[in-house]
Amino acid sequence: MVGRGHRLSCDGVCRQVSLSIQGCNITMDFYVLPLHRSDLVIGVSWLETFGPVVTDYCARVFEFTLNNHRFTWQGDLPTDIQHVQLHSIRCMAPPMPYLPFSTWN
């Protein structure tokens, strides 16, 4: 299940993949999902294993403790305004109710 409660089909699993992010070495299973424009999505089920974390969305900082070591991940700051596609906005909007033509004023 993903962020908005939708289910995605899983095309496979890659077991025990070693990953290094900003000096933090992690070994975990990765699920192959049909996502676009994302190299990697770290799920809530994995994030909750950290316990309390600090996230600063303005500074794009994520701090957590893993194996008694404190890590701080620094995200990339935006370089320019990012364009959004109309399709993405439509996906976020609730469905419009169908009104027959006879009910229009």
N, C-alpha and C positions, 0 to 999 in steps of 0.2 A: 504494500500500500504506500502511496506517495502523498506528498504534502496536502493536497486537497481531498484526500480520501479515495482517489481513484486507484484502481488496481492495474498493474502493468504485468504483462507476461515476461517471465524470466527466460532468456535464451540459453542460459547456462551459468555455471559457477566456476570461478578460478580459486582454487584452494591454496591457503597459506602463501599468499603473495607478500613479498617484502617490499615495503614502501618507506621512503625517507622524505619527510616534509620538514623543511627548515630545522634540521638537526634532530628531529624526532623519528626514530626508527620503529616501524610498526609492522607486524605480520598479522594478516587477517584474510578472511575470505571475501571475494568480490563477486557480486552478482551482475551478470551481463543483462542490461536493460536497454530497451529501444528509446534512448534519450538523445536529443540533438543539442549541440552547442555546450555540452558538458563532458569533460574528460573523466571526472570522478565526482560522485556524490557520496558524502559521508552521512550515513543514516542515523536517525535518532536512537535506534537500538544500540548502536555502537557508542554514540556520544554519551548516552546515559551511564555507561560503565565508568566514566570519569568522576561521577558525583558532581559536586558544585563546580561550575565554570564561570568565567567572567567573559562577557562578550560586549564589545564597544563597537556598534555598527557605524558610528560616525568616523572613528579612527580606524575601523576595519581591523580590530585586534580580537583575538580569541586566546584566552589563557586557561590552562588546565594543568592538572597534576597526573602524571602517569609513572608508576613504579617509584614513587617518592621523589620524582624530579619535576620541577615546575617548567612548563613550556609556554612560550608566547609565540603564536603564529601571527604574522603581520600580512594582511591582505594587500593586494595591489590597489592603489588609489586610482579613481577614474581619471582618464586623460582627456576625456571629452564627453559630451552628452551622448548617451547611448540611444539609438533609435529603437523603437518598438514597432512590431508589426501589428496590423489591425487584427489579424487572426489571434494573436496572443491576448489582446484586449477582449475580444469576443469570448474567448475561453474562460476568462475571469468573471464575465457578467452572468447574472442569473438568466435563465431562459425567459423570453418574453411570452406572456399568455396570448393564446390565439383568440382574436376577437373577430367574429364574422362581420362582413361588410355591413349587414343590416343594423349592427349596434353602434356604428359610427354616427356622430351628430353632424 
